Amino acid sequence: MTDAADATPFTIEKRDVAVIARPQMNMMDEDQLKTLIGLIDQASGPGSGISLVILDLSRIRMLPSLTLGLLVQLSKKCKSRQQKLKLAALHPQVRQVFSITRLDRVFDLSPSVESALK
C-alpha cells in the first residue's frame, strides 16, 4: 500500500484501441497537465495501435485558463497521430467554462467514459 503523498495523481488505462487518462485531483494546473500529456504520449505514441484518447475529467472541479490552451495542444497532438480525443464526465462548472470559451465546439465532450468509448 502506498502513502497518500506518494500516490500517483493520474491513472492511465488501455482498453483495446483506447487510452483512458484519469486525473485524481480536484484542480489540474499547468504542470500537472503537462505531466499527464507526457503519460498519454507514452501510452498512445506511434505503433501503439491507439486510435482514441479519453480524458476522464470527473474529479476535476476547476481548470485554470492556461490548462485550456494545453488541452488544445493535446487535441492537435492526437489529430497529428490520427487519434480522436474525447473529454468525458465534465462537472457542470467545467462544462460551463468550455461553453463560455466556445471550446465545446472544438472538443468532443461525452457525458461519461463509457459513452466516450462508443
Secondary structure by P-SEA (a helix, b strand, c coil): cccccccccbbbbbcccbbbbbbccccccaaaaaaaaaaaaaaccccccccbbbbbccccccccaaaaaaaaaaaaaaaaacbbbbbccccaaaaaaaaaaccccccccccccccccc
